């Protein structure tokens, strides 16, 4: 019947969309795996086990965790270096106001809310340098808030 034909057509369209999105990610040499949020007391961030001394930690053969503090008006650490063919989970929080953590030219983009931990897992296939920018207005030097992810 026609109803079945429409159903099949709709399915084909959906699969097509997913394929397009997947291709878009792979084409950048980047793929997002997971996206979730936890909570944290903003007043304790500077004494926090990971966020007090943020940086990259190796947790598996090709797996890394990158702890980042987004704060007025910089990222700490400002340069995040990870190897190629790695899977990196970023954990980003803010001790002050709302920022974002956005890799220029990719779909990696998360809002960073004080007291919340934004996390996302990204696969980096090839050596490349990504700019990190803040897309949320956070005050006087918002436009200077930049960092770098170096895949080496
Ligand atoms: Cu931080 Cu805009």
Backbone and ligand atoms as CSV (ligand in chain L), in Angstrom:
chain,resi,resn,atom,element,x,y,z
A,1,UNK,N,N,0.843,-1.209,0.000
A,1,UNK,CA,C,0.000,0.000,0.000
A,1,UNK,C,C,0.876,1.257,0.000
A,2,UNK,N,N,0.262,2.412,-0.258
A,2,UNK,CA,C,1.005,3.675,-0.283
A,2,UNK,C,C,1.580,3.997,1.092
A,3,UNK,N,N,0.806,3.659,2.158
A,3,UNK,CA,C,1.277,3.947,3.515
A,3,UNK,C,C,2.653,3.328,3.774
A,4,UNK,N,N,2.789,2.071,3.355
A,4,UNK,CA,C,4.072,1.375,3.559
A,4,UNK,C,C,5.182,2.070,2.777
A,5,UNK,N,N,4.846,2.492,1.553
A,5,UNK,CA,C,5.842,3.185,0.724
A,5,UNK,C,C,6.341,4.449,1.424
A,6,UNK,N,N,5.404,5.213,2.000
A,6,UNK,CA,C,5.786,6.441,2.702
A,6,UNK,C,C,6.685,6.125,3.889
A,7,UNK,N,N,6.336,5.061,4.610
A,7,UNK,CA,C,7.160,4.651,5.759
A,7,UNK,C,C,8.583,4.346,5.306
A,8,UNK,N,N,8.688,3.572,4.238
A,8,UNK,CA,C,10.017,3.210,3.712
A,8,UNK,C,C,10.759,4.470,3.285
A,9,UNK,N,N,10.061,5.368,2.607
A,9,UNK,CA,C,10.690,6.612,2.146
A,9,UNK,C,C,11.203,7.417,3.332
A,10,UNK,N,N,10.400,7.477,4.404
A,10,UNK,CA,C,10.798,8.227,5.598
A,10,UNK,C,C,12.050,7.607,6.214
A,11,UNK,N,N,12.071,6.264,6.282
A,11,UNK,CA,C,13.234,5.563,6.846
A,11,UNK,C,C,14.486,5.873,6.035
A,12,UNK,N,N,14.352,5.826,4.709
A,12,UNK,CA,C,15.502,6.095,3.835
A,12,UNK,C,C,16.028,7.503,4.102
A,13,UNK,N,N,15.121,8.465,4.258
A,13,UNK,CA,C,15.524,9.841,4.537
A,13,UNK,C,C,16.289,9.945,5.848
A,14,UNK,N,N,15.756,9.279,6.891
A,14,UNK,CA,C,16.392,9.323,8.214
A,14,UNK,C,C,17.792,8.731,8.155
A,15,UNK,N,N,17.910,7.564,7.518
A,15,UNK,CA,C,19.225,6.918,7.388
A,15,UNK,C,C,20.169,7.853,6.625
A,16,UNK,N,N,19.615,8.514,5.610
A,16,UNK,CA,C,20.414,9.451,4.818
A,16,UNK,C,C,20.943,10.588,5.667
A,17,UNK,N,N,20.085,11.141,6.523
A,17,UNK,CA,C,20.495,12.235,7.406
A,17,UNK,C,C,21.625,11.792,8.330
A,18,UNK,N,N,21.424,10.610,8.945
A,18,UNK,CA,C,22.428,10.092,9.880
A,18,UNK,C,C,23.755,9.892,9.155
A,19,UNK,N,N,23.679,9.344,7.951
A,19,UNK,CA,C,24.898,9.110,7.167
A,19,UNK,C,C,25.596,10.433,6.889
A,20,UNK,N,N,24.824,11.462,6.565
A,20,UNK,CA,C,25.398,12.781,6.274
A,20,UNK,C,C,26.111,13.340,7.494
A,21,UNK,N,N,25.451,13.231,8.657
A,21,UNK,CA,C,26.031,13.743,9.901
A,21,UNK,C,C,27.309,12.988,10.226
A,22,UNK,N,N,27.258,11.644,10.108
A,22,UNK,CA,C,28.429,10.808,10.401
A,22,UNK,C,C,29.571,11.170,9.465
A,23,UNK,N,N,29.241,11.316,8.178
A,23,UNK,CA,C,30.277,11.644,7.201
A,23,UNK,C,C,30.905,12.991,7.553
A,24,UNK,N,N,30.065,13.950,7.948
A,24,UNK,CA,C,30.553,15.274,8.313
A,24,UNK,C,C,31.563,15.206,9.430
A,25,UNK,N,N,31.312,14.368,10.430
A,25,UNK,CA,C,32.227,14.231,11.558
A,25,UNK,C,C,33.522,13.568,11.138
A,26,UNK,N,N,33.393,12.463,10.409
A,26,UNK,CA,C,34.576,11.704,9.986
A,26,UNK,C,C,35.439,12.567,9.066
A,27,UNK,N,N,34.776,13.354,8.214
A,27,UNK,CA,C,35.495,14.213,7.279
A,27,UNK,C,C,36.398,15.204,7.981
A,28,UNK,N,N,36.082,15.559,9.209
A,28,UNK,CA,C,36.898,16.489,9.974
A,28,UNK,C,C,37.987,15.776,10.763
A,29,UNK,N,N,37.972,14.446,10.739
A,29,UNK,CA,C,38.936,13.683,11.520
A,29,UNK,C,C,38.602,13.754,12.986
A,30,UNK,N,N,37.323,13.915,13.275
A,30,UNK,CA,C,36.872,14.157,14.630
A,30,UNK,C,C,35.516,13.470,14.778
A,31,UNK,N,N,35.278,12.842,15.900
A,31,UNK,CA,C,33.961,12.237,16.112
A,31,UNK,C,C,33.564,12.359,17.560
A,32,UNK,N,N,32.363,12.793,17.785
A,32,UNK,CA,C,31.895,12.920,19.153
A,32,UNK,C,C,31.228,11.624,19.590
A,33,UNK,N,N,31.578,11.172,20.774
A,33,UNK,CA,C,31.094,9.890,21.249
A,33,UNK,C,C,30.036,10.062,22.330
A,34,UNK,N,N,30.283,10.987,23.229
A,34,UNK,CA,C,29.386,11.095,24.376
A,34,UNK,C,C,29.281,12.554,24.820
A,35,UNK,N,N,28.256,12.891,25.517
A,35,UNK,CA,C,28.047,14.260,25.968
A,35,UNK,C,C,27.203,14.202,27.241
A,36,UNK,N,N,27.770,14.642,28.369
A,36,UNK,CA,C,26.988,14.590,29.610
A,36,UNK,C,C,27.453,15.664,30.582
A,37,UNK,N,N,26.720,15.858,31.641
A,37,UNK,CA,C,27.075,16.893,32.603
A,37,UNK,C,C,26.957,16.387,34.037
A,38,UNK,N,N,27.897,16.823,34.888
A,38,UNK,CA,C,27.861,16.538,36.322
A,38,UNK,C,C,27.849,17.871,37.058
A,39,UNK,N,N,27.664,17.823,38.371
A,39,UNK,CA,C,27.682,19.084,39.117
A,39,UNK,C,C,28.852,19.133,40.090
A,40,UNK,N,N,29.198,20.356,40.490
A,40,UNK,CA,C,30.390,20.628,41.283
A,40,UNK,C,C,30.149,21.956,41.992
A,41,UNK,N,N,30.694,22.114,43.205
A,41,UNK,CA,C,30.566,23.392,43.904
A,41,UNK,C,C,31.602,24.363,43.327
A,42,UNK,N,N,31.158,25.489,42.710
A,42,UNK,CA,C,32.102,26.420,42.078
A,42,UNK,C,C,33.172,26.918,43.040
A,43,UNK,N,N,32.828,27.012,44.335
A,43,UNK,CA,C,33.794,27.502,45.320
A,43,UNK,C,C,34.901,26.496,45.616
A,44,UNK,N,N,34.687,25.254,45.214
A,44,UNK,CA,C,35.684,24.222,45.511
A,44,UNK,C,C,36.530,23.837,44.304
A,45,UNK,N,N,36.284,24.519,43.186
A,45,UNK,CA,C,36.962,24.127,41.948
A,45,UNK,C,C,38.482,24.249,42.058
A,46,UNK,N,N,38.963,25.334,42.703
A,46,UNK,CA,C,40.411,25.538,42.796
A,46,UNK,C,C,41.096,24.512,43.696
A,47,UNK,N,N,40.314,23.845,44.561
A,47,UNK,CA,C,40.878,22.810,45.438
A,47,UNK,C,C,40.532,21.404,44.945
A,48,UNK,N,N,39.805,21.354,43.831
A,48,UNK,CA,C,39.349,20.065,43.312
A,48,UNK,C,C,40.533,19.212,42.840
A,49,UNK,N,N,40.383,17.895,43.023
A,49,UNK,CA,C,41.460,16.968,42.677
A,49,UNK,C,C,41.953,17.165,41.233
A,50,UNK,N,N,41.015,17.240,40.278
A,50,UNK,CA,C,41.425,17.402,38.878
A,50,UNK,C,C,41.425,18.861,38.427
A,51,UNK,N,N,40.410,19.609,38.808
A,51,UNK,CA,C,40.281,20.973,38.294
A,51,UNK,C,C,41.199,21.958,39.019
A,52,UNK,N,N,41.702,21.584,40.209
A,52,UNK,CA,C,42.642,22.436,40.914
A,52,UNK,C,C,43.970,22.507,40.174
A,53,UNK,N,N,44.316,21.427,39.505
A,53,UNK,CA,C,45.550,21.356,38.728
A,53,UNK,C,C,45.191,20.710,37.391
A,54,UNK,N,N,44.479,21.458,36.532
A,54,UNK,CA,C,43.906,20.854,35.329
A,54,UNK,C,C,44.972,20.460,34.312
A,55,UNK,N,N,44.598,19.564,33.421
A,55,UNK,CA,C,45.533,19.115,32.398
A,55,UNK,C,C,45.104,17.777,31.830
A,56,UNK,N,N,45.990,17.180,31.057
A,56,UNK,CA,C,45.685,15.938,30.359
A,56,UNK,C,C,46.207,14.741,31.147
A,57,UNK,N,N,45.359,13.736,31.294
A,57,UNK,CA,C,45.725,12.513,32.003
A,57,UNK,C,C,45.469,11.321,31.083
A,58,UNK,N,N,46.462,10.437,30.971
A,58,UNK,CA,C,46.260,9.229,30.158
A,58,UNK,C,C,45.536,8.186,30.993
A,59,UNK,N,N,44.454,7.634,30.460
A,59,UNK,CA,C,43.664,6.673,31.224
A,59,UNK,C,C,43.585,5.309,30.542
A,60,UNK,N,N,44.079,5.211,29.329
A,60,UNK,CA,C,44.079,3.940,28.601
A,60,UNK,C,C,45.110,4.012,27.495
A,61,UNK,N,N,45.194,2.946,26.698
A,61,UNK,CA,C,46.220,2.899,25.661
A,61,UNK,C,C,46.144,4.131,24.749
A,62,UNK,N,N,44.939,4.402,24.253
A,62,UNK,CA,C,44.750,5.574,23.386
A,62,UNK,C,C,43.712,6.527,23.979
A,63,UNK,N,N,43.511,6.407,25.288
A,63,UNK,CA,C,42.453,7.193,25.916
A,63,UNK,C,C,43.002,8.226,26.894
A,64,UNK,N,N,42.456,9.402,26.798
A,64,UNK,CA,C,42.922,10.498,27.637
A,64,UNK,C,C,41.733,11.249,28.224
A,65,UNK,N,N,41.989,11.874,29.376
A,65,UNK,CA,C,41.014,12.789,29.956
A,65,UNK,C,C,41.673,14.159,30.036
A,66,UNK,N,N,40.969,15.165,29.565
A,66,UNK,CA,C,41.509,16.528,29.608
A,66,UNK,C,C,40.616,17.373,30.502
A,67,UNK,N,N,41.199,17.801,31.644
A,67,UNK,CA,C,40.456,18.665,32.567
A,67,UNK,C,C,40.800,20.112,32.252
A,68,UNK,N,N,39.765,20.923,32.080
A,68,UNK,CA,C,39.969,22.302,31.658
A,68,UNK,C,C,39.104,23.232,32.507
A,69,UNK,N,N,39.723,24.324,32.984
A,69,UNK,CA,C,38.947,25.378,33.634
A,69,UNK,C,C,38.759,26.512,32.638
A,70,UNK,N,N,37.496,26.814,32.337
A,70,UNK,CA,C,37.194,27.976,31.509
A,70,UNK,C,C,36.894,29.099,32.485
A,71,UNK,N,N,37.670,30.163,32.417
A,71,UNK,CA,C,37.503,31.240,33.390
A,71,UNK,C,C,37.835,32.570,32.732
A,72,UNK,N,N,37.348,33.666,33.288
A,72,UNK,CA,C,37.579,34.980,32.680
A,72,UNK,C,C,39.076,35.279,32.668
A,73,UNK,N,N,39.735,35.461,31.509
A,73,UNK,CA,C,39.235,35.251,30.161
A,73,UNK,C,C,40.231,34.366,29.448
A,74,UNK,N,N,40.319,33.169,29.999
A,74,UNK,CA,C,41.294,32.227,29.442
A,74,UNK,C,C,40.851,30.796,29.697
A,75,UNK,N,N,41.615,29.870,29.129
A,75,UNK,CA,C,41.419,28.454,29.420
A,75,UNK,C,C,42.657,27.955,30.146
A,76,UNK,N,N,42.442,27.181,31.178
A,76,UNK,CA,C,43.563,26.614,31.931
A,76,UNK,C,C,43.428,25.089,31.907
A,77,UNK,N,N,44.363,24.354,31.254
A,77,UNK,CA,C,45.530,24.861,30.532
A,77,UNK,C,C,45.118,25.527,29.225
A,78,UNK,N,N,45.984,26.438,28.763
A,78,UNK,CA,C,45.659,27.193,27.563
A,78,UNK,C,C,45.954,26.386,26.304
A,79,UNK,N,N,46.986,25.521,26.396
A,79,UNK,CA,C,47.299,24.628,25.289
A,79,UNK,C,C,47.127,23.195,25.763
A,80,UNK,N,N,46.284,22.453,25.063
A,80,UNK,CA,C,46.024,21.063,25.412
A,80,UNK,C,C,46.644,20.202,24.322
A,81,UNK,N,N,47.655,19.401,24.696
A,81,UNK,CA,C,48.335,18.584,23.692
A,81,UNK,C,C,47.945,17.130,23.851
A,82,UNK,N,N,47.456,16.528,22.765
A,82,UNK,CA,C,47.084,15.111,22.776
A,82,UNK,C,C,47.645,14.450,21.522
A,83,UNK,N,N,47.919,13.125,21.586
A,83,UNK,CA,C,48.458,12.460,20.410
A,83,UNK,C,C,47.373,12.130,19.382
A,84,UNK,N,N,47.794,11.912,18.143
A,84,UNK,CA,C,46.856,11.494,17.100
A,84,UNK,C,C,46.316,10.099,17.425
A,85,UNK,N,N,45.225,9.735,16.774
A,85,UNK,CA,C,44.561,8.451,17.006
A,85,UNK,C,C,44.232,8.239,18.484
A,86,UNK,N,N,43.771,9.296,19.107
A,86,UNK,CA,C,43.420,9.188,20.515
A,86,UNK,C,C,41.947,9.513,20.720
A,87,UNK,N,N,41.435,8.997,21.838
A,87,UNK,CA,C,40.070,9.322,22.233
A,87,UNK,C,C,40.179,10.163,23.498
A,88,UNK,N,N,39.734,11.396,23.403
A,88,UNK,CA,C,39.921,12.345,24.505
A,88,UNK,C,C,38.564,12.766,25.071
A,89,UNK,N,N,38.404,12.583,26.377
A,89,UNK,CA,C,37.204,13.088,27.029
A,89,UNK,C,C,37.551,14.396,27.721
A,90,UNK,N,N,36.911,15.456,27.273
A,90,UNK,CA,C,37.122,16.772,27.871
A,90,UNK,C,C,36.142,16.944,29.018
A,91,UNK,N,N,36.651,17.415,30.153
A,91,UNK,CA,C,35.810,17.803,31.279
A,91,UNK,C,C,36.078,19.281,31.502
A,92,UNK,N,N,35.056,20.091,31.312
A,92,UNK,CA,C,35.264,21.536,31.386
A,92,UNK,C,C,34.308,22.137,32.407
A,93,UNK,N,N,34.855,22.987,33.274
A,93,UNK,CA,C,33.993,23.678,34.230
A,93,UNK,C,C,34.432,25.125,34.349
A,94,UNK,N,N,33.630,25.916,35.031
A,94,UNK,CA,C,33.926,27.338,35.210
A,94,UNK,C,C,33.807,27.708,36.680
A,95,UNK,N,N,34.770,28.488,37.207
A,95,UNK,CA,C,34.658,28.967,38.585
A,95,UNK,C,C,33.933,30.316,38.678
A,96,UNK,N,N,33.631,30.940,37.526
A,96,UNK,CA,C,33.042,32.278,37.612
A,96,UNK,C,C,31.715,32.432,36.851
A,97,UNK,N,N,31.791,32.694,35.546
A,97,UNK,CA,C,30.564,32.937,34.781
A,97,UNK,C,C,30.424,31.917,33.653
A,98,UNK,N,N,29.347,32.024,32.908
A,98,UNK,CA,C,29.120,31.093,31.797
A,98,UNK,C,C,30.093,31.380,30.655
A,99,UNK,N,N,30.751,30.322,30.186
A,99,UNK,CA,C,31.620,30.396,29.022
A,99,UNK,C,C,31.196,29.298,28.060
A,100,UNK,N,N,31.975,29.118,27.011
A,100,UNK,CA,C,31.807,27.911,26.207
A,100,UNK,C,C,33.178,27.378,25.856
A,101,UNK,N,N,33.185,26.132,25.428
A,101,UNK,CA,C,34.418,25.480,24.993
A,101,UNK,C,C,34.108,24.964,23.596
A,102,UNK,N,N,34.647,25.645,22.601
A,102,UNK,CA,C,34.274,25.353,21.230
A,102,UNK,C,C,35.515,25.195,20.370
A,103,UNK,N,N,35.619,24.040,19.664
A,103,UNK,CA,C,36.736,23.824,18.765
A,103,UNK,C,C,36.366,24.412,17.404
A,104,UNK,N,N,37.133,25.398,16.978
A,104,UNK,CA,C,36.838,26.122,15.740
A,104,UNK,C,C,36.798,25.162,14.549
A,105,UNK,N,N,35.764,25.289,13.740
A,105,UNK,CA,C,35.643,24.505,12.513
A,105,UNK,C,C,35.145,23.091,12.727
A,106,UNK,N,N,34.647,22.791,13.933
A,106,UNK,CA,C,34.121,21.458,14.215
A,106,UNK,C,C,32.744,21.598,14.864
A,107,UNK,N,N,32.098,20.461,15.126
A,107,UNK,CA,C,30.828,20.518,15.843
A,107,UNK,C,C,31.025,20.278,17.340
A,108,UNK,N,N,32.281,20.364,17.796
A,108,UNK,CA,C,32.562,20.256,19.228
A,108,UNK,C,C,32.335,21.623,19.854
A,109,UNK,N,N,31.281,21.737,20.627
A,109,UNK,CA,C,30.877,23.037,21.148
A,109,UNK,C,C,29.998,22.796,22.365
A,110,UNK,N,N,30.471,23.193,23.537
A,110,UNK,CA,C,29.641,22.999,24.715
A,110,UNK,C,C,29.615,24.246,25.576
A,111,UNK,N,N,28.474,24.513,26.162
A,111,UNK,CA,C,28.353,25.617,27.092
A,111,UNK,C,C,29.001,25.177,28.405
A,112,UNK,N,N,29.672,26.110,29.088
A,112,UNK,CA,C,30.303,25.790,30.367
A,112,UNK,C,C,29.651,26.642,31.449
A,113,UNK,N,N,28.981,25.972,32.362
A,113,UNK,CA,C,28.192,26.657,33.388
A,113,UNK,C,C,28.903,26.508,34.738
A,114,UNK,N,N,29.016,27.621,35.523
A,114,UNK,CA,C,29.677,27.530,36.832
A,114,UNK,C,C,29.056,26.409,37.675
A,115,UNK,N,N,29.912,25.549,38.221
A,115,UNK,CA,C,29.423,24.477,39.074
A,115,UNK,C,C,28.960,23.246,38.337
A,116,UNK,N,N,28.978,23.304,36.997
A,116,UNK,CA,C,28.623,22.105,36.241
A,116,UNK,C,C,29.817,21.677,35.417
A,117,UNK,N,N,29.928,20.369,35.231
A,117,UNK,CA,C,31.021,19.846,34.429
A,117,UNK,C,C,30.453,19.401,33.090
A,118,UNK,N,N,30.861,20.084,32.050
A,118,UNK,CA,C,30.463,19.667,30.707
A,118,UNK,C,C,31.496,18.672,30.225
A,119,UNK,N,N,31.029,17.540,29.703
A,119,UNK,CA,C,32.000,16.576,29.201
A,119,UNK,C,C,31.614,16.104,27.821
A,120,UNK,N,N,32.633,15.819,27.036
A,120,UNK,CA,C,32.384,15.223,25.723
A,120,UNK,C,C,33.621,14.482,25.285
A,121,UNK,N,N,33.384,13.411,24.578
A,121,UNK,CA,C,34.480,12.572,24.119
A,121,UNK,C,C,34.674,12.776,22.621
A,122,UNK,N,N,35.916,13.020,22.255
A,122,UNK,CA,C,36.235,13.334,20.869
A,122,UNK,C,C,37.352,12.421,20.391
A,123,UNK,N,N,37.223,11.904,19.176
A,123,UNK,CA,C,38.306,11.107,18.588
A,123,UNK,C,C,39.106,11.988,17.640
A,124,UNK,N,N,40.423,12.033,17.882
A,124,UNK,CA,C,41.303,12.800,17.007
A,124,UNK,C,C,42.139,11.836,16.178
A,125,UNK,N,N,41.913,11.839,14.876
A,125,UNK,CA,C,42.597,10.880,14.006
A,125,UNK,C,C,43.955,11.378,13.513
A,126,UNK,N,N,44.010,12.658,13.171
A,126,UNK,CA,C,45.209,13.176,12.500
A,126,UNK,C,C,45.812,14.366,13.249
A,127,UNK,N,N,47.135,14.562,13.078
A,127,UNK,CA,C,47.772,15.723,13.686
A,127,UNK,C,C,47.172,17.005,13.124
A,128,UNK,N,N,46.822,17.896,13.983
A,128,UNK,CA,C,46.210,19.140,13.551
A,128,UNK,C,C,46.087,20.067,14.747
A,129,UNK,N,N,46.044,21.343,14.481
A,129,UNK,CA,C,45.855,22.304,15.558
A,129,UNK,C,C,44.444,22.883,15.483
A,130,UNK,N,N,43.755,22.855,16.620
A,130,UNK,CA,C,42.403,23.410,16.686
A,130,UNK,C,C,42.401,24.622,17.606
A,131,UNK,N,N,41.766,25.674,17.156
A,131,UNK,CA,C,41.569,26.814,18.033
A,131,UNK,C,C,40.409,26.536,18.973
A,132,UNK,N,N,40.542,27.004,20.210
A,132,UNK,CA,C,39.438,26.912,21.166
A,132,UNK,C,C,38.928,28.332,21.391
A,133,UNK,N,N,37.640,28.533,21.268
A,133,UNK,CA,C,37.077,29.867,21.512
A,133,UNK,C,C,35.862,29.783,22.421
A,134,UNK,N,N,35.549,30.940,22.987
A,134,UNK,CA,C,34.387,31.063,23.858
A,134,UNK,C,C,33.263,31.730,23.073
A,135,UNK,N,N,32.136,31.051,22.995
A,135,UNK,CA,C,30.993,31.581,22.243
A,135,UNK,C,C,29.937,32.236,23.124
A,136,UNK,N,N,30.186,32.274,24.434
A,136,UNK,CA,C,29.207,32.888,25.333
A,136,UNK,C,C,29.790,34.198,25.854
A,137,UNK,N,N,29.031,35.274,25.722
A,137,UNK,CA,C,29.551,36.560,26.170
A,137,UNK,C,C,29.829,36.505,27.673
A,138,UNK,N,N,31.109,36.785,28.052
A,138,UNK,CA,C,31.497,36.617,29.455
A,138,UNK,C,C,32.194,37.851,30.005
A,139,UNK,N,N,31.988,38.986,29.359
A,139,UNK,CA,C,32.546,40.216,29.903
A,139,UNK,C,C,33.544,40.885,28.977
A,140,UNK,N,N,34.298,41.835,29.556
A,140,UNK,CA,C,35.129,42.757,28.798
A,140,UNK,C,C,36.053,42.103,27.768
A,141,UNK,N,N,36.725,41.028,28.155
A,141,UNK,CA,C,37.710,40.429,27.239
A,141,UNK,C,C,37.233,39.096,26.665
A,142,UNK,N,N,35.909,38.944,26.590
A,142,UNK,CA,C,35.316,37.739,25.999
A,142,UNK,C,C,35.956,37.405,24.655
A,143,UNK,N,N,36.140,38.430,23.807
A,143,UNK,CA,C,36.651,38.192,22.449
A,143,UNK,C,C,38.112,37.750,22.444
A,144,UNK,N,N,38.812,37.901,23.584
A,144,UNK,CA,C,40.216,37.467,23.661
A,144,UNK,C,C,40.347,36.078,24.283
A,145,UNK,N,N,39.226,35.484,24.645
A,145,UNK,CA,C,39.273,34.204,25.354
A,145,UNK,C,C,39.495,33.080,24.341
A,146,UNK,N,N,40.744,32.631,24.258
A,146,UNK,CA,C,41.122,31.625,23.274
A,146,UNK,C,C,42.070,30.594,23.874
A,147,UNK,N,N,42.098,29.444,23.253
A,147,UNK,CA,C,43.048,28.404,23.640
A,147,UNK,C,C,43.385,27.573,22.419
A,148,UNK,N,N,44.110,26.474,22.635
A,148,UNK,CA,C,44.519,25.626,21.521
A,148,UNK,C,C,44.472,24.161,21.920
A,149,UNK,N,N,43.997,23.323,21.006
A,149,UNK,CA,C,44.162,21.877,21.159
A,149,UNK,C,C,45.118,21.442,20.057
A,150,UNK,N,N,46.256,20.897,20.467
A,150,UNK,CA,C,47.249,20.449,19.493
A,150,UNK,C,C,47.264,18.938,19.441
A,151,UNK,N,N,46.882,18.397,18.286
A,151,UNK,CA,C,46.947,16.952,18.071
A,151,UNK,C,C,48.275,16.688,17.379
A,152,UNK,N,N,49.158,15.949,18.063
A,152,UNK,CA,C,50.525,15.783,17.526
A,152,UNK,C,C,50.855,14.324,17.225
L,1,LIG,CU1,CU,34.395,33.253,28.124
L,1,LIG,CU2,CU,33.188,34.484,26.466
